[in-house]
Amino acid sequence: MQQDETNTGRFSGESRREAKRRAAAAKRQRRRRVLKWTAGTGALVMVAGCGGAYYLYQHFNSNLTSVKVQLGNEEERPKAAGDALNILVIGTDSRQGLGREYGDEGSTGHADTTLLFHVAKDRSNATVVSIPRDLMVPIPECQNDKGRKIPGTARDMFNTSLGQGGRDAGCTWKTVEKLTGIRVDHFVQVDFEAVKTLSTAVGGVEVCAAKDIDDKDSHLKMAKGRHVVQGEEALAFVRTRHAVGFGGDLTRIPLQQQFISSMIRKIKSDDTLTSPSKLYQLADAATKALTVDSGIGSVDKLKNLAQDISKVDTKNITFTTVPVLDDPSDKDRLILRQPDAGQVFSMIAGDRSLTETAASAASAAPAAPPEASAAPSTTAPAVDAKGVQVTVRNGSGTRGQSGPTVEKLKGKGFAKAAVGPDAPPAATTTVSHPAGQEAEAAALAAALGLPADAVKPNPKAGPKDPLLVVLGKDVLTAPAQQPTEAPKDLQRVQADDVDVCAK
């Protein structure tokens, strides 16, 4: 009987241990669920969180502010990025309600800090490009969410794409697409308060100064070395420019990149992800701090976006600044440094990484020809190209596109290719053919790098009529050659580099 009691006690103890084990496993599972809701990080923290309870869901949803952007004619926009993600992060310098200590009291705010956050289609890497506020660019006509049309300007500072004359984030979105040729999927807008509340919610962000900093404009006074900043001091750090580097916006940008990288590391750390109080504070602060487009204007949608971003390893996130030069007509302004700027934009549009990862190395083979807009057609059938008659008509809406295409076709053996009259506007490039010339049309499409579904029969064509290529607007959005390497002297900050210091 005593032995039975001992066994009973032992089994009871094992049951208690098993219960504890199951409870610990359940806790880890809940933690993983919470991580999925909050681990998505982007510039100035694109993050969403919800504890699962309905009242919390409603609370966080009511925190969010969303804007319905007006982007105009869909055919005039760059090609869709497919499974890649391009998120525009806009830091506004709005001083509304902040008092005189920040200067320019009551300002509605311009695009003071702007980053284009590109997440690769395989989620192996991300590239974050800073666009300087002082860059001189054309700003297109736009329409804000109130339905008001705002005239464009042929040449103005980039930061006036927001706030000037009633422009909203949709106007900045449109300006970036026109400037870069990269299609933007979503935007996230944050202000001064966001920097303060988010840095506080995570318990501070570690930054580094390579020298003593005393900036009377940003109110940052910091000794050389490492510091954990939050609230007002965090805001002062990201605003500092007069006491570092050459004293301009280009030397402030690396400070912001350092700060954002450190915040991403902090959010992804166990110190944050295992603390229910920090997770709540972060989710509450983030949803209050963000203004987003209506496409991600709910906690569910923002959460899905966050999950996608969280798949990228911190070590594979590269920050850079678009290559620029001093404006010859105004030393306080900037212009794009070409061809380097175009090279960076083309790499992003072509989903080429600035980070060397196994996935990006595997994809370093030459890109598809510029005319390709989808999966290329199959291997060209064996046809005698030199005997095939081809007429190329320009429907792109931009003069001078037919000649180079004809020369390209001649270089690939289509000796009888010729320029025809302009065609009505077309969105995409097509090949049409008379009956019986299916193989020749497929070979022509393959030579142009077009997808198989670009080939169509032409029932009106006679048996002796030529194949017809109609060039669409898609020929204008692709670079002449997809670069596989970045410019040699491109400024970079890796998100996992803890040794970056403000100089």
C-alpha positions as CSV (number, residue, x, y, z in Angstrom):
1,M,0.0,0.0,0.0
2,Q,2.8,2.3,0.8
3,Q,4.4,1.4,-2.5
4,D,1.2,2.3,-4.3
5,E,1.1,5.7,-2.5
6,T,4.6,6.3,-3.6
7,N,3.8,5.4,-7.2
8,T,0.7,7.6,-7.0
9,G,2.8,10.5,-5.8
10,R,5.4,9.9,-8.5
11,F,2.7,9.8,-11.2
12,S,1.1,12.8,-9.7
13,G,4.4,14.6,-9.9
14,E,4.9,13.6,-13.5
15,S,1.4,14.9,-14.3
16,R,2.3,18.2,-12.7
17,R,5.5,18.3,-14.7
18,E,3.6,17.4,-17.9
19,A,1.1,20.1,-17.1
20,K,3.9,22.6,-16.6
21,R,5.5,21.5,-19.9
22,R,2.2,21.9,-21.8
23,A,1.7,25.3,-20.2
24,A,5.2,26.4,-21.2
25,A,4.6,25.1,-24.8
26,A,1.3,27.0,-25.0
27,K,3.1,30.1,-23.7
28,R,5.8,29.8,-26.4
29,Q,3.0,29.3,-29.0
30,R,1.3,32.5,-27.8
31,R,4.6,34.3,-28.0
32,R,5.1,33.1,-31.6
33,R,1.7,34.4,-32.5
34,V,2.4,37.7,-30.8
35,L,5.8,37.8,-32.7
36,K,4.0,37.3,-36.0
37,W,1.8,40.3,-35.2
38,T,4.6,42.6,-34.1
39,A,7.9,41.5,-35.7
40,G,7.2,43.2,-39.1
41,T,9.6,46.1,-39.0
42,G,10.3,48.8,-41.6
43,A,11.7,52.4,-41.7
44,L,10.4,54.1,-38.5
45,V,8.7,50.8,-37.7
46,M,5.9,49.5,-39.9
47,V,4.5,47.3,-37.2
48,A,1.1,46.2,-36.0
49,G,0.0,44.3,-32.9
50,C,-3.1,43.0,-31.4
51,G,-3.5,40.8,-28.4
52,G,-6.3,38.9,-30.0
53,A,-9.1,40.2,-27.8
54,Y,-11.9,42.0,-29.6
55,Y,-11.7,45.1,-27.6
56,L,-7.9,45.4,-28.3
57,Y,-8.5,44.9,-32.0
58,Q,-11.1,47.6,-32.0
59,H,-8.8,49.9,-30.0
60,F,-5.9,49.5,-32.3
61,N,-8.1,49.8,-35.4
62,S,-9.5,53.1,-34.1
63,N,-5.9,54.4,-33.5
64,L,-5.1,54.1,-37.2
65,T,-5.5,57.0,-39.7
66,S,-5.8,56.1,-43.3
67,V,-5.9,58.2,-46.5
68,K,-7.3,57.2,-49.9
69,V,-4.7,58.2,-52.4
70,Q,-5.5,59.4,-55.9
71,L,-2.9,58.2,-58.4
72,G,-4.6,59.1,-61.7
73,N,-4.3,57.0,-64.9
74,E,-3.2,53.5,-64.1
75,E,-1.5,53.1,-67.5
76,E,0.8,56.0,-66.7
77,R,2.2,54.3,-63.6
78,P,5.3,52.1,-63.5
79,K,4.8,48.3,-63.9
80,A,3.7,46.4,-60.9
81,A,6.4,44.9,-58.7
82,G,4.8,41.5,-58.7
83,D,5.5,39.7,-55.4
84,A,8.1,42.3,-54.4
85,L,6.9,45.1,-52.1
86,N,7.7,48.8,-52.3
87,I,6.6,50.8,-49.3
88,L,7.1,54.6,-49.2
89,V,7.9,55.8,-45.7
90,I,7.4,59.6,-45.2
91,G,8.6,61.4,-42.2
92,T,6.9,64.7,-42.0
93,D,8.3,67.7,-40.1
94,S,4.8,68.9,-39.1
95,R,4.9,71.1,-36.0
96,Q,1.2,71.3,-35.4
97,G,0.5,71.4,-31.7
98,L,4.2,71.1,-30.8
99,G,4.9,74.7,-29.7
100,R,7.8,77.0,-30.5
101,E,10.7,74.8,-29.3
102,Y,10.8,72.9,-32.7
103,G,10.7,76.1,-34.8
104,D,8.3,76.9,-37.6
105,E,5.4,76.7,-35.2
106,G,2.2,75.3,-36.6
107,S,3.7,74.2,-39.9
108,T,1.5,71.5,-41.6
109,G,4.7,69.7,-42.5
110,H,6.6,68.7,-45.6
111,A,8.4,65.5,-46.7
112,D,11.3,66.0,-44.4
113,T,12.5,62.4,-44.4
114,T,11.5,60.0,-47.2
115,L,12.6,56.4,-47.6
116,L,11.6,53.9,-50.3
117,F,11.5,50.5,-48.6
118,H,11.9,47.6,-51.1
119,V,11.3,44.0,-49.9
120,A,12.5,41.3,-52.4
121,K,9.9,39.0,-53.8
122,D,11.6,36.0,-52.1
123,R,11.8,38.0,-48.8
124,S,15.5,37.2,-48.6
125,N,16.6,40.9,-48.5
126,A,15.4,44.5,-48.4
127,T,16.8,47.8,-49.7
128,V,15.9,51.1,-48.1
129,V,16.7,54.2,-50.2
130,S,16.7,57.7,-48.6
131,I,15.6,60.5,-50.9
132,P,17.0,63.9,-49.7
133,R,14.6,66.6,-48.9
134,D,16.6,69.2,-50.8
135,L,16.6,67.2,-54.1
136,M,15.3,69.2,-57.0
137,V,12.7,67.2,-59.0
138,P,9.7,67.7,-61.2
139,I,6.5,67.4,-59.1
140,P,3.5,66.1,-61.1
141,E,0.0,67.4,-60.9
142,C,-1.9,65.5,-58.2
143,Q,-5.2,65.2,-56.5
144,N,-5.5,65.0,-52.7
145,D,-7.9,62.9,-50.8
146,K,-10.3,65.8,-50.6
147,G,-10.7,65.7,-54.4
148,R,-8.8,68.9,-55.0
149,K,-6.5,69.1,-58.0
150,I,-3.1,70.7,-57.3
151,P,-0.9,71.9,-60.2
152,G,2.5,70.4,-60.6
153,T,5.8,72.2,-60.9
154,A,8.6,71.6,-63.4
155,R,11.3,71.9,-60.8
156,D,11.1,72.2,-57.0
157,M,12.4,70.8,-53.8
158,F,11.3,67.2,-53.2
159,N,10.0,68.0,-49.7
160,T,7.3,70.3,-51.2
161,S,5.6,67.2,-52.7
162,L,3.9,67.0,-49.3
163,G,2.1,69.9,-47.5
164,Q,2.7,72.5,-50.2
165,G,-0.6,73.9,-51.5
166,G,-2.6,71.1,-49.8
167,R,-0.6,68.2,-51.2
168,D,-1.0,65.0,-49.3
169,A,1.0,61.7,-49.1
170,G,-0.5,60.6,-52.4
171,C,1.3,63.5,-54.1
172,T,4.6,62.4,-52.7
173,W,3.8,58.8,-53.8
174,K,3.2,60.1,-57.3
175,T,6.3,62.2,-57.3
176,V,8.4,59.2,-56.3
177,E,7.0,57.0,-59.0
178,K,7.7,59.6,-61.6
179,L,11.2,60.2,-60.3
180,T,12.3,56.6,-59.9
181,G,10.2,54.5,-62.3
182,I,9.4,52.2,-59.4
183,R,5.8,51.4,-58.6
184,V,4.9,52.0,-55.0
185,D,2.5,49.6,-53.3
186,H,1.8,51.4,-50.0
187,F,2.8,54.4,-47.9
188,V,3.3,54.9,-44.2
189,Q,3.6,58.5,-42.8
190,V,5.0,59.4,-39.4
191,D,5.7,62.7,-37.6
192,F,7.9,64.0,-34.7
193,E,5.6,62.5,-32.1
194,A,6.0,59.1,-33.7
195,V,9.7,59.1,-33.1
196,K,9.3,60.0,-29.5
197,T,6.5,57.5,-28.7
198,L,7.9,54.5,-30.6
199,S,11.4,54.9,-29.1
200,T,9.9,55.1,-25.7
201,A,7.6,52.1,-26.3
202,V,10.6,49.8,-27.0
203,G,12.5,51.1,-23.9
204,G,15.0,53.2,-25.8
205,V,17.1,52.8,-28.9
206,E,20.9,52.5,-28.8
207,V,22.9,55.0,-30.9
208,C,26.5,55.9,-31.2
209,A,28.4,59.2,-31.6
210,A,32.0,59.3,-32.9
211,K,32.5,62.7,-31.3
212,D,30.8,65.0,-28.8
213,I,27.7,66.6,-30.4
214,D,26.2,69.9,-29.3
215,D,23.5,71.0,-31.8
216,K,21.6,74.1,-30.7
217,D,19.0,73.7,-33.4
218,S,18.0,70.1,-32.6
219,H,18.8,70.5,-28.9
220,L,21.0,67.4,-28.9
221,K,23.9,67.4,-26.5
222,M,25.6,64.1,-26.5
223,A,29.1,62.9,-25.4
224,K,31.2,60.7,-27.6
225,G,30.2,57.0,-27.2
226,R,27.1,54.8,-27.1
227,H,23.8,56.0,-25.6
228,V,20.3,54.7,-25.3
229,V,17.9,57.4,-26.4
230,Q,14.1,57.8,-26.3
231,G,11.5,60.5,-26.4
232,E,12.8,64.0,-26.9
233,E,16.4,62.9,-27.1
234,A,15.6,60.3,-29.8
235,L,13.9,63.0,-31.8
236,A,16.8,65.4,-31.3
237,F,19.2,62.7,-32.6
238,V,17.3,62.0,-35.9
239,R,16.9,65.8,-36.4
240,T,20.6,66.7,-35.9
241,R,22.5,67.9,-38.9
242,H,24.4,71.1,-38.1
243,A,26.8,69.5,-35.6
244,V,27.7,66.4,-37.7
245,G,29.6,65.9,-40.9
246,F,29.3,68.8,-43.3
247,G,26.3,70.2,-41.5
248,G,23.6,69.4,-44.1
249,D,20.8,67.0,-44.9
250,L,23.2,64.4,-46.5
251,T,25.0,64.0,-43.2
252,R,21.8,63.8,-41.2
253,I,20.5,60.9,-43.3
254,P,23.1,58.3,-42.0
255,L,22.1,59.2,-38.5
256,Q,18.5,58.4,-39.3
257,Q,19.6,55.2,-41.0
258,Q,21.6,54.3,-37.9
259,F,18.6,55.0,-35.6
260,I,16.1,53.0,-37.7
261,S,18.5,50.1,-38.0
262,S,18.9,50.0,-34.2
263,M,15.2,50.3,-33.7
264,I,14.6,47.3,-36.0
265,R,17.1,45.3,-34.0
266,K,15.5,46.3,-30.7
267,I,12.0,45.4,-31.9
268,K,13.2,42.0,-33.1
269,S,15.0,41.3,-29.9
270,D,13.8,38.9,-27.2
271,D,13.8,41.8,-24.8
272,T,10.9,43.3,-26.7
273,L,9.1,40.2,-28.1
274,T,8.9,38.4,-24.7
275,S,7.5,41.4,-22.8
276,P,3.7,41.7,-23.0
277,S,3.8,45.2,-21.6
278,K,6.3,46.4,-24.3
279,L,4.3,44.6,-27.0
280,Y,1.2,46.4,-26.0
281,Q,2.9,49.8,-25.7
282,L,4.6,49.3,-29.1
283,A,1.4,48.2,-30.8
284,D,-0.5,51.1,-29.2
285,A,2.2,53.7,-30.1
286,A,2.6,52.4,-33.6
287,T,-1.0,52.4,-34.6
288,K,-1.5,55.9,-33.1
289,A,1.7,57.2,-34.8
290,L,1.0,56.0,-38.4
291,T,-1.0,57.5,-41.2
292,V,-1.3,54.9,-44.0
293,D,-3.0,54.4,-47.3
294,S,-6.5,52.8,-47.3
295,G,-5.0,49.6,-48.8
296,I,-3.5,48.9,-45.4
297,G,-5.9,51.0,-43.3
298,S,-6.8,48.2,-40.8
299,V,-5.0,46.2,-38.2
300,D,-5.5,43.0,-40.2
301,K,-4.0,44.4,-43.4
302,L,-1.2,46.1,-41.6
303,K,-0.5,42.9,-39.7
304,N,-0.2,41.0,-43.0
305,L,2.2,43.6,-44.3
306,A,4.2,43.4,-41.1
307,Q,4.4,39.6,-41.4
308,D,5.9,39.9,-44.9
309,I,8.5,42.4,-43.8
310,S,9.4,40.4,-40.7
311,K,10.6,37.5,-42.9
312,V,13.7,39.5,-43.9
313,D,16.8,38.9,-41.7
314,T,18.2,42.1,-40.2
315,K,21.6,41.4,-41.7
316,N,20.1,41.5,-45.2
317,I,18.6,44.9,-44.9
318,T,20.7,47.6,-46.6
319,F,20.2,51.3,-46.2
320,T,21.5,53.7,-48.9
321,T,21.0,57.3,-50.2
322,V,20.2,58.0,-53.8
323,P,23.4,59.3,-55.5
324,V,23.2,63.1,-55.8
325,L,25.4,66.2,-56.7
326,D,25.2,69.8,-55.6
327,D,22.9,71.8,-57.9
328,P,25.1,74.0,-60.1
329,S,22.5,76.8,-59.8
330,D,22.1,76.6,-56.0
331,K,24.7,75.1,-53.7
332,D,22.0,74.5,-51.0
333,R,20.1,72.2,-53.3
334,L,20.8,68.8,-54.9
335,I,20.3,67.0,-58.2
336,L,20.5,63.4,-59.2
337,R,23.9,62.1,-60.0
338,Q,23.5,60.2,-63.3
339,P,23.9,57.5,-64.4
340,D,24.4,56.2,-60.8
341,A,20.9,57.2,-59.6
342,G,19.3,55.5,-62.5
343,Q,21.4,52.5,-61.8
344,V,20.1,52.3,-58.2
345,F,16.5,52.8,-59.3
346,S,16.9,50.1,-62.0
347,M,18.2,47.6,-59.5
348,I,15.3,48.1,-57.2
349,A,12.8,48.0,-60.1
350,G,14.4,44.7,-61.2
351,D,14.4,43.3,-57.6
352,R,18.2,43.3,-57.5
353,S,19.6,43.2,-54.0
354,L,22.3,45.5,-52.5
355,T,22.9,42.7,-49.9
356,E,24.9,39.7,-50.9
357,T,22.6,36.7,-49.9
358,A,22.5,33.2,-51.3
359,A,19.2,34.0,-52.9
360,S,20.4,37.3,-54.5
361,A,23.6,35.6,-55.7
362,A,21.6,32.9,-57.4
363,S,19.5,35.6,-59.2
364,A,22.5,37.5,-60.4
365,A,22.2,36.2,-63.9
366,P,21.4,38.8,-66.6
367,A,17.8,40.1,-66.4
368,A,15.2,39.6,-69.0
369,P,15.3,42.0,-72.0
370,P,13.6,45.4,-71.2
371,E,10.6,44.7,-73.3
372,A,9.6,41.7,-71.1
373,S,6.6,42.4,-69.0
374,A,5.8,38.9,-67.7
375,A,7.3,35.4,-67.9
376,P,9.2,35.2,-71.2
377,S,8.0,33.0,-74.0
378,T,9.5,29.5,-74.5
379,T,12.6,28.9,-76.6
380,A,12.2,30.3,-80.1
381,P,11.1,27.8,-82.7
382,A,13.6,27.0,-85.5
383,V,12.6,29.4,-88.2
384,D,14.6,31.2,-90.9
385,A,14.4,34.7,-89.4
386,K,16.1,36.5,-92.2
387,G,13.2,35.8,-94.6
388,V,10.4,36.9,-92.1
389,Q,8.8,40.3,-92.9
390,V,8.2,42.4,-89.8
391,T,6.6,45.8,-89.4
392,V,7.2,47.7,-86.2
393,R,4.7,50.4,-85.2
394,N,5.1,52.7,-82.3
395,G,2.1,52.8,-79.9
396,S,4.0,53.9,-76.8
397,G,3.1,57.6,-77.1
398,T,6.8,58.6,-77.1
399,R,8.5,59.3,-80.4
400,G,11.6,57.4,-81.6
401,Q,10.8,53.9,-80.2
402,S,10.4,51.9,-83.4
403,G,13.9,52.5,-84.9
404,P,15.9,51.0,-82.0
405,T,13.5,48.0,-81.9
406,V,14.0,47.4,-85.6
407,E,17.8,47.6,-85.2
408,K,17.6,45.1,-82.3
409,L,15.5,42.7,-84.5
410,K,18.0,42.9,-87.3
411,G,20.8,42.1,-84.9
412,K,18.9,38.9,-84.0
413,G,18.5,37.9,-87.7
414,F,15.2,39.5,-88.7
415,A,16.8,41.3,-91.7
416,K,13.5,42.3,-93.2
417,A,12.2,44.2,-90.1
418,A,11.1,47.8,-91.0
419,V,9.5,50.8,-89.3
420,G,5.8,51.4,-89.9
421,P,3.5,54.3,-89.1
422,D,2.7,55.1,-85.5
423,A,-0.1,53.0,-84.0
424,P,-2.9,54.2,-81.6
425,P,-1.7,54.2,-77.9
426,A,-1.2,50.7,-76.5
427,A,-0.5,49.7,-72.9
428,T,1.6,46.6,-73.7
429,T,3.7,45.4,-76.6
430,T,2.1,42.8,-78.9
431,V,2.9,40.6,-81.9
432,S,0.2,39.8,-84.4
433,H,0.5,37.4,-87.3
434,P,-1.5,36.1,-90.4
435,A,-2.7,32.5,-90.4
436,G,0.0,30.0,-90.9
437,Q,2.8,32.1,-89.4
438,E,2.4,31.0,-85.7
439,A,6.0,29.7,-85.5
440,E,7.5,32.9,-87.0
441,A,5.4,35.0,-84.6
442,A,6.6,32.9,-81.6
443,A,10.2,33.3,-82.7
444,L,9.7,37.1,-83.0
445,A,8.2,37.4,-79.5
446,A,11.1,35.3,-78.1
447,A,13.6,37.7,-79.8
448,L,11.9,40.6,-78.1
449,G,11.7,38.9,-74.7
450,L,7.9,39.1,-74.8
451,P,5.7,36.6,-72.9
452,A,3.9,34.0,-75.0
453,D,0.5,35.6,-74.4
454,A,1.7,38.7,-76.3
455,V,1.3,36.8,-79.6
456,K,-2.1,37.1,-81.2
457,P,-3.5,36.0,-84.6
458,N,-4.6,38.8,-87.0
459,P,-7.7,37.6,-88.9
460,K,-7.6,40.7,-91.2
461,A,-4.1,39.9,-92.4
462,G,-3.5,38.2,-95.7
463,P,-1.0,35.3,-96.1
464,K,1.7,37.6,-97.6
465,D,1.3,40.4,-95.0
466,P,4.1,41.0,-92.6
467,L,4.2,40.2,-88.9
468,L,3.2,43.2,-86.9
469,V,4.8,44.5,-83.7
470,V,3.0,47.2,-81.9
471,L,5.1,48.8,-79.2
472,G,3.2,49.7,-76.0
473,K,3.9,52.0,-73.1
474,D,5.7,49.2,-71.3
475,V,8.8,49.7,-73.4
476,L,9.3,53.1,-71.7
477,T,9.2,51.9,-68.1
478,A,12.1,49.3,-68.3
479,P,15.8,50.4,-68.2
480,A,17.9,49.7,-71.3
481,Q,20.0,47.2,-69.4
482,Q,19.3,45.8,-66.0
483,P,22.4,46.4,-63.8
484,T,23.6,43.7,-61.5
485,E,25.9,45.8,-59.4
486,A,25.5,49.1,-57.5
487,P,27.6,52.1,-58.2
488,K,31.1,51.7,-56.7
489,D,30.9,54.5,-54.1
490,L,27.3,54.1,-53.0
491,Q,26.7,55.1,-49.4
492,R,25.4,52.1,-47.3
493,V,24.4,51.2,-43.8
494,Q,23.7,47.6,-42.9
495,A,20.8,47.1,-40.4
496,D,22.8,44.6,-38.3
497,D,26.0,46.8,-38.1
498,V,26.3,47.9,-34.4
499,D,29.5,49.8,-35.1
500,V,28.0,52.7,-37.1
501,C,28.5,56.0,-35.3
502,A,27.5,59.6,-36.0
503,K,30.6,61.5,-37.2
